Amino acid sequence: MNPKWKGIKMGRYFGTDGFRGEANKNLTVEHAYKVGRFIGWYYHQMTGKKCKVVIGKDTRRSSYMFEYSLVAGLTASGADAYLLHVTTTPSVSYVTRTEDFDCGIMISASHNPFYDNGIKLINGNGEKMDEKTISYIEDYIDGKLNLFGEEMTDVPFAVREEIGCTVDYAAGRNRYVGYLISLATYSYKNMRVGLDCANGSSWMIAKSVFDALGAKTYVINAEPDGTNINNHAGSTHIEVLQKFVKDNNLDVGFAYDGDADRCIAVDEKGNVVDGDLILYIYGKYMKERGKLLNNTVVTTIMSNFGLYKAFDEAGINYEKTAVGDKYVYENMVQNGHRIGGEQSGHIIFSKYATTGDGILTSMKMMEVILAKKLPLSKLAEPVTIYPQVLKNVRVKSKPEAQNDPDVQEAVAKVAEMLGDTGRILVRESGTEPVIRVMVEAETESLCEKYVDQVIDVIKSKGHTA
């Protein structure tokens, strides 16, 4: 039942991946303005210097609106705002940590539809913002801030020469592109590569990188119009790239999400190579070269059982964290691990980046293909992905349903029946009154049977809403 993850709480506005919601409904320009106002003032208080913030955005129509609101708040509090314009989340992280910014802000709702948006905050080390600072921001948004021994409902405006300015900083984005190109160890000449840019942040950057490295690059979904981001495109609609790779006889394909911190690959046969398979392929490649520190790959509890079986056979250890690349990264930092990620394609290479980076991930897959002179399908072959069934049950009380002795007994019975041929995972949703029951087993019918067994007990005990 994974009790150690029960204590993970979401903030009032900020979740594990920023402040996200429908633009001008539950995420408004006033929210963005207040975030800017607080950050500009707070960092000045903490450092005694004018605050410097770098901002990137994806291609959503509302991203411009939120950019201007953040800039107004920041400059009104005396901070200088450096604009990368349309760029990827990992590029904001890179520029923040390498160019002495107090923090970075990415305006994006990642893989969500265009009408949603989000504000992701990045600290000076290029990592996700700490919970303490986020909780101060949330207090300020709610008008009940208690900081530095003082109760306040607002923060002072900067005046005269203390008012901040805005700086066009496209050069920072270009330096990030140069950094990516510098990491390649092989030429991509004669490689036919497909890229699905999701009509999002990677629409210019990804092609630039692959072209510079000599690939014959075929790009789809790179014509953003403000409303087509992730629309039947990118890593959440991988079937589009699968067809494109097969129709054009390409060697490999890579699909990104809206802000390009995820990557899902497609092999030369049109098969999907998701985050689990990417972790296996690169983890094994690192081990073969003596580069896999601690002989460990970090995963989340949602990684497929087949991945763990393949790791066992390859003699590779693994850790499991709560769902969210934030928790993967925390584990990597605490334990000195070099690679980790999620099934969804958030892959972190801690030697090169502090966040998931879709373009970097695709480059790492190219490196293994070229180094081993093998197609992607062959590299992924040792992993047998187990069928998975996940069902959600709406309940009156998540803790009561989780802690019911009869429910726990039903889960234990399924785990015993599965033995080392599968697994069961029962966890609470972080955002809904829902218990998620997931089983992986050798056949889909077994998955269905065992999931339903547990759900029947939850229902019979009167926990369903």
Secondary structure, DSSP 8 states (H G I E B T S, - for coil): --GGGTT----SSEETTEEEEEBTTTB-HHHHHHHHHHHHHHHHHHHSS--EEEEEE-S-HHHHHHHHHHHHHHHHTT-EEEEEEE--HHHHHHHHHHTT-SEEEEE--TTS-TTEEEEEEEETTSSB--HHHHHHHHHHHTT-EEETTEEESS-----GGGS--EEE-HHHHHHHHHHHHHH--S--TT-EEEEE-TTSGGGTHHHHHHHHTT-EEEEES----SS-TTTT-SGGGHHHHHHHHHHTT-SEEEEE-TTS--EEEE-TTS-EE-HHHHHHHHHHHHHHTT--GGGEEEEETTS-HHHHHHHHHHT-EEEEE-SSHHHHHHHHHHHT-SEEE-TTS-EEETTT-SS--HHHHHHHHHHHHHHHT--HHHHHTT-----EEEEEEEBS-HHHHHH-HHHHHHHHHHHHHHTTS-EEEEEE-SSSSEEEEEEE-SSHHHHHHHHHHHHHHHHHTT-B-
